[in-house]
Amino acid sequence: MSIVRRLGDPPKLRGSQTMETCPDIFELSDGTFAVMGTEATADLDSLLPPDAARADYERIVIISRETLLRAKRDIPDA
């Protein structure tokens, strides 16, 4: 598996000065997506709605609204 492309703008175009703590979204070679964000499992796990479940190996991460909105144009419809 490899990273095929970034979705949205690079962190520098989103205003990152240090490029050290920047959320990002990547499309992978197998068609899945990887999200890099702030780990928030402990804070949000108990707040998940009743119809949501998280496996032990899954984590909840937070990305900024701007990161997702800028990625929208690159997310395929199908």
C-alpha positions as CSV (number, residue, x, y, z in Angstrom):
1,M,0.0,0.0,0.0
2,S,1.2,3.5,-0.8
3,I,0.0,7.1,-0.7
4,V,-1.3,8.1,-4.1
5,R,-2.3,11.7,-3.5
6,R,-3.3,14.3,-0.9
7,L,-6.9,15.5,-0.9
8,G,-7.2,19.2,-0.7
9,D,-4.5,21.8,-0.2
10,P,-1.1,21.2,1.5
11,P,-0.8,22.5,5.0
12,K,1.2,25.5,3.9
13,L,-1.7,26.7,1.8
14,R,-4.0,26.3,4.7
15,G,-1.9,28.7,6.8
16,S,0.4,26.3,8.7
17,Q,3.5,28.2,9.7
18,T,5.5,25.2,11.1
19,M,4.1,22.3,9.1
20,E,4.6,20.2,12.3
21,T,1.0,19.7,13.4
22,C,-1.2,19.7,10.3
23,P,-4.2,17.5,9.7
24,D,-4.3,15.9,6.3
25,I,-6.3,13.4,4.1
26,F,-4.6,11.0,1.7
27,E,-5.9,8.6,-0.9
28,L,-4.2,5.2,-0.7
29,S,-3.3,2.9,-3.6
30,D,-6.0,0.4,-2.6
31,G,-8.7,3.0,-2.8
32,T,-9.0,3.6,0.9
33,F,-8.3,6.9,2.7
34,A,-5.9,7.8,5.5
35,V,-6.7,10.7,7.8
36,M,-4.0,12.4,9.9
37,G,-5.4,14.4,12.8
38,T,-5.4,15.0,16.5
39,E,-6.1,11.8,18.5
40,A,-9.3,12.3,20.5
41,T,-10.5,8.7,21.2
42,A,-10.5,9.1,25.0
43,D,-12.5,12.4,24.8
44,L,-15.1,11.3,22.2
45,D,-15.5,7.6,22.6
46,S,-18.3,7.8,25.2
47,L,-20.1,10.5,23.1
48,L,-20.5,8.3,20.0
49,P,-24.2,7.8,19.1
50,P,-25.7,4.4,19.9
51,D,-25.5,3.1,16.4
52,A,-21.7,3.8,16.1
53,A,-19.1,1.3,17.2
54,R,-15.3,1.6,17.3
55,A,-13.1,-1.5,17.2
56,D,-10.2,-1.7,19.6
57,Y,-7.7,-1.0,16.8
58,E,-9.6,2.1,15.6
59,R,-9.0,5.6,16.8
60,I,-11.1,8.8,16.6
61,V,-9.2,11.7,15.2
62,I,-10.1,15.3,14.7
63,I,-9.3,17.3,11.6
64,S,-10.2,21.0,11.1
65,R,-13.3,21.9,9.1
66,E,-11.1,23.8,6.7
67,T,-9.1,20.6,6.0
68,L,-12.2,18.6,5.1
69,L,-13.8,21.4,3.1
70,R,-10.7,21.9,1.0
71,A,-10.5,18.2,0.4
72,K,-14.1,18.0,-0.8
73,R,-13.2,18.9,-4.4
74,D,-10.8,15.9,-4.5
75,I,-13.2,13.3,-3.0
76,P,-14.6,11.1,-5.8
77,D,-18.4,10.8,-6.1
78,A,-18.2,7.0,-6.5
